[in-house]
Amino acid sequence: MIQLTDISKKFGAHTAVADMNMTLTPGKVMGLIGQNGAGKTTTFRMILNFIEPTSGSILWDDHPITQLDKQRIGFLPEERGLYQKRTVEEQVLYFAELHGMSRADAKASLIQWMKRLDVVGKPTDKVQTLSKGNAQKVQMIASLIFEPDFIILDEPFSGLDPVNTSLMMSEIIRMRDNGAMIIFSSHDMSNVTKISDDLTMLKNGKTVLQGPVQNIREQFGRTRIYVESPTTATELAAIEGVATVTKQGTGFDLVLSDEAAGRRVFELVTRNGYIPAFSQQPPTLDDIFRQEVAIHD
Ligand SMILES: Nc1ncnc2c1ncn2[C@@H]1O[C@H](COP(=O)(O)OP(=O)(O)OP(=O)(O)O)[C@@H](O)[C@H]1O
């Protein structure tokens, strides 16, 4: 288990991270979200001991993270940095050996990883010959080939198409199921919702929301409805407790000021019987994020 307790980081008078608390447990994924400059990278750099916290403690199984522990950490930085003139194999084997893996094991494992991530290219290809997405997949392999116990992923899906994003997700899920502790930052809320057990939302270094993803969503109430029915926007907007009505494809998105209004909406839209769609949900993480950012401004 990794425990961050009251971590703060100041750069001069500026507080980049304020009193952060976080627990990472084996087999669980923590999503870290926040606007640009919220303090995500600074948090990663403190965990990795690249910079020292101004105050607070970071413990792995109750002891400060040692050089040996760092061998068990897989880190995919936001700034991708592969040597263009080296081959895929040279780069990946270098990282694998640095983290205590034998060359022979790493060579065999690289082939498997390249297959699973569908990397177009051979281990002997130079990085400069790979497409951006394939180079990113190779960097992910370099960070994770030694099957780390603790994984830090800074924007792992940036620049990847949906097919490659799912391939990467499958690997993250596989390692989670093998018991890794995982923390990752992303601006893409739908990926965060899919993959995270818990979530920490930062705003200007402060933690504005933290907890299991579904609990966070549910605490905002089931205030969103998607409905497809012959009812008009004017009729929907006139229902007590309906705040907004927006046309969305063949249906309408409704925001409720009170989740109890859902029943009134349902009764009206089904007055003539069957309708193709009705769903009442909590706000999406995207909605919550926008709302929280606005509140804490
Ligand atoms: N070495 C540094 N010296 C001074 N200020 C810094 C330093 N590193 C980060 N900061 C500041 O700390 C704050 C948090 O930055 P950080 O890079 O952690 O944000 P982030 O959430 O990772 O943002 P992004 O999504 O843009 O990567 C920012 O205001 C940034 O300018």
The ligand as an SDF file (V2000), in Angstrom:
LIG
                    3D

 31 33  0  0  0  0  0  0  0  0999 V2000
    9.7220   23.4430  -11.0040 N   0  0  0  0  0  0  0  0  0  0  0  0
    8.7150   24.3090  -10.8350 C   0  0  0  0  0  0  0  0  0  0  0  0
    8.9540   25.5830  -10.4430 N   0  0  0  0  0  0  0  0  0  0  0  0
    7.9470   26.4490  -10.2540 C   0  0  0  0  0  0  0  0  0  0  0  0
    6.6380   26.1650  -10.4300 N   0  0  0  0  0  0  0  0  0  0  0  0
    6.3380   24.9300  -10.8230 C   0  0  0  0  0  0  0  0  0  0  0  0
    7.3470   23.9330  -11.0560 C   0  0  0  0  0  0  0  0  0  0  0  0
    6.7380   22.7750  -11.4350 N   0  0  0  0  0  0  0  0  0  0  0  0
    5.4080   23.0420  -11.4590 C   0  0  0  0  0  0  0  0  0  0  0  0
    5.1690   24.3220  -11.0880 N   0  0  0  0  0  0  0  0  0  0  0  0
    3.8450   24.9570  -10.9640 C   0  0  0  0  0  0  0  0  0  0  0  0
    3.0500   24.1340  -10.1350 O   0  0  0  0  0  0  0  0  0  0  0  0
    1.7040   24.0720  -10.6060 C   0  0  0  0  0  0  0  0  0  0  0  0
    1.2960   22.6400  -10.8660 C   0  0  0  0  0  0  0  0  0  0  0  0
    1.9780   22.1600  -12.0310 O   0  0  0  0  0  0  0  0  0  0  0  0
    1.8550   20.6600  -12.5660 P   0  0  0  0  0  0  0  0  0  0  0  0
    2.8390   20.5270  -13.6910 O   0  0  0  0  0  0  0  0  0  0  0  0
    1.9880   19.7270  -11.4250 O   0  0  0  0  0  0  0  0  0  0  0  0
    0.3730   20.6420  -13.1320 O   0  0  0  0  0  0  0  0  0  0  0  0
   -0.3820   19.4860  -13.9680 P   0  0  0  0  0  0  0  0  0  0  0  0
   -1.6480   19.2280  -13.2340 O   0  0  0  0  0  0  0  0  0  0  0  0
    0.5230   18.3410  -14.2030 O   0  0  0  0  0  0  0  0  0  0  0  0
   -0.7050   20.2270  -15.3240 O   0  0  0  0  0  0  0  0  0  0  0  0
   -0.8130   19.6680  -16.8620 P   0  0  0  0  0  0  0  0  0  0  0  0
   -2.1570   19.0370  -16.9880 O   0  0  0  0  0  0  0  0  0  0  0  0
   -0.7160   20.9370  -17.6470 O   0  0  0  0  0  0  0  0  0  0  0  0
    0.3340   18.7320  -17.0900 O   0  0  0  0  0  0  0  0  0  0  0  0
    1.6520   24.9620  -11.8420 C   0  0  0  0  0  0  0  0  0  0  0  0
    1.1770   26.2340  -11.4480 O   0  0  0  0  0  0  0  0  0  0  0  0
    3.1040   25.0280  -12.2860 C   0  0  0  0  0  0  0  0  0  0  0  0
    3.3600   26.2370  -12.9370 O   0  0  0  0  0  0  0  0  0  0  0  0
  1  2  1  0
  2  3  1  0
  2  7  2  0
  3  4  2  0
  4  5  1  0
  5  6  2  0
  6  7  1  0
  6 10  1  0
  7  8  1  0
  8  9  2  0
  9 10  1  0
 10 11  1  0
 11 12  1  0
 11 30  1  0
 12 13  1  0
 13 14  1  0
 13 28  1  0
 14 15  1  0
 15 16  1  0
 16 17  2  0
 16 18  1  0
 16 19  1  0
 19 20  1  0
 20 21  2  0
 20 22  1  0
 20 23  1  0
 23 24  1  0
 24 25  2  0
 24 26  1  0
 24 27  1  0
 28 29  1  0
 28 30  1  0
 30 31  1  0
M  END
$$$$
